[in-house]
Amino acid sequence: QVQLVESGGGLVQAGGSLRLSCAASGSIFRFIDMGWYRQAPGKQRDLVATITSGGRTNYADSVKGRFTISRDNTKNTVYLQMDSLKPEDTAVYYCSWSQPPRYWGQGTQVTVSS
């Protein structure tokens, strides 16, 4: 009943930037806490950042100061601005609906070359 579609991934060089978008379906998006997770090959899916319905944000230590999560409730969209990217940021990035997640997007690949 909830659809999440990520976009914005791609190939970038270390030090570069990307902005990921997650478009959500439904009329209750503005009331839902959202998040971004990532999963590197052979590793578990880890939390990157969260944003509450009220706009409160939290970040994994590994991305703090480099990534910014935001949302536009008029567009049912959550964003992840990624700056100063490092090769270790390479992963599939997933958008999540609610905390803990109840729904996931299909993922978008982010590859950072050195």
N, C-alpha and C positions, 0 to 999 in steps of 0.2 A: 504493500500500500504506500510505501515511501520509496521514491526513486532519487538516487544521488548520482550525478554525472560530473566526474572530475575532468579538467582540461588544463592545459598550460605546461605540461611536462615537456622535456626535451633534452638535448645535449648542450652542455655549456662547459666552458673552461673554468678551472679553479679561479675563484675571485669574482666570478660573474653572478648574475641575478636571474631569477625566474619568479613569476607570479602564478600560483596555482589557483584555480577557481573550482568551486563545487556548487552546482546548481541543484536545488532540492525542490521536490514537488510538495504539494499540500498547503493548506491554509494556516497551519499552526507552527510554521517554521520559526516565527518570531518568539515563540515560547520555549523553544528547544535549545538546550546546550549542544554545541557542536564541537568537533575536533578533527585534527589531522593526525594520522598515524603513518608510519613507514615500515617497510619490510625489505631488508637487504637479502640477497641470495643466501640460503642456508641458515637464516636467522629468523627469530620470532618477530611478530609485528609489535612495534614499540610506539608509545605515545610521543608525539612531537609537540603538540600545542592544543589547548582547549580554549573555548570562549563561551561564556554563559549567555543566557538570554538577555541578561542585563549588560553584557559587554565586558565582564571581568575575564581577564586572560591569565593563562598559566603556560609555562614552557618547560620542556626538558632542558636540563643543564647544558646539554650538548649543542643546543641551538639558541640559547638565550643570548640576546644582544645582536643576533644575526637574522632571525626570522620574526615576522610579525603576523599574527592572525587577526583577522577582522571580519566583519559581516555587514551586509547590506540587506536589511529586512524587507525593503521595498522590492528587492530583486530575488528574494529567497536564495541568496548566495553567500557563501563563506569563502574567504580568500586566505592564502598563505603567501606572503611576500618573503622570498628567500634571497638574502644578500650574502655576500662574502662566502659563496659556496665552496665547499671542500670536497675532495674525492670521497671522503667517508660519508657524505650526505647522499651518495648514490643509493637509490632504493626505488621501490614502487610506493607511491604516496597514496593513501586512502583517506577519503572523507568519511567521518562518522556522524551519525545522528543519535543524539542523547549520550549521557554519561551515567553508567557505562554504556558503550555502544549497543544499539539495538539493530541498526541498519548500516550497511556499508556501500560505498560506491565501488565501481569496477577497478579503480586504481589508475594512476598515470605515472609513467616511467620518468624518473629524473636521473640523468647520468652526468656526473661531473668528472671531467678529464683533468689530469695533471700535466 
